């Protein structure tokens, strides 16, 4: 697998450069989660870092790599895409029939 040395900014990993595995598209993951074990043996703390563009070229404004910035709010601000057919929040809205009220056959 291919990896890329990626700098981390902010949080406990500030200033470190770690090798991060690249995905199929050649980019590192959008979020990087680092589990930190608890000293008392309890549930580990998870540090969340978000991928941002590291720099752009001066002449053409081209992308020049990635870096990770610390997200102190963690997973709470992460927005996930929801498919219309998943988790019952869309579509029939809890009704048993599949036909909308305005289009019922009479």
N, C-alpha and C positions, 0 to 999 in steps of 0.2 A: 504494500500500500504506500501511497505517496503522502508525504507530510511537508509542512511548511513551518519555519520558525516564525512565530507570531508574538509581537509584544503585548503585554498586559498593562493597562493604565488604571490607576486607582485601586482602592481596597487593599487587602493583604498581599496580593500578588503584584503590586505596583513596581514597575521597573524590570520585571522578569520577562524573559523571552523563552517560550516553551514550544516544542514541536507539536503541532496540531494536525491530526489526520484530515486529509481533504476528501470531499465527497466525490460523487460521480462527475459533477460539473467542474471540478477543479477548485472549488471554493471551500473554505472551512465552514463549519456549522454556524448558524445565525446566533445561537446561544451556546455558551460553554459553561457547564455546571461542574463545580469542584466540591466534592463532599469532604468536609473536615471532621474527623472523628472527635467526639466529646471526650474530655479528659476523665470523666467519671464513668465512661462506658455507656452513656445514654445515646439518644438519637443523634446522629451526626448533623451538623449544620451544613447547609448547601449554599455556597457562594455562586452567584450568577453573574456572568459577564456577557455583554452583548457585542456582536461584531459591528464595527463601523469602518468606514473607508479611512485608510491611514493618510494618504496624501494624493494630490493630483499634480500632473506635470504642468509646468508654467506655460508652455507654448500652446499645447493642444487641449489641455484640461483632461488628459487621460488618467484613468485609475491606476494607482501605484501601490497596490497591496492592501492588506487588512490589519486591523488591530482590535483588541478587545477592551471595552470600557466597563468598569465595575457598575453594576446595577444594584444599589443598596435596597431597593424595594423588592427585589427577588422576582419570583414568578407572578406576583400579583398584577403587574402591569402588562404581562404578556397577553397579546390578543391572539386567539386561535380562531381559525376559520371553521365555521360550522356548516356542514352539509345540510341541505333542506330536509333530507330523509333521516337524519340522525337525531337521537335524543328526544324526539317528540315535541320540540319547541316550535317547530314550524308546521305548515301543512294543515292537518285536521284539527289541531289545537285541542286534543283530548276527546273529540267526538268520535263516535263509532262508525258513522257513515263517511264514505269517501267523497260524496257529491256535495259541493258547496251549496249553501242555502238558496242563493239566487238562481241556480241552474238546475233545480230539482225537476225530474220528470213528473208530469202530472197526468 
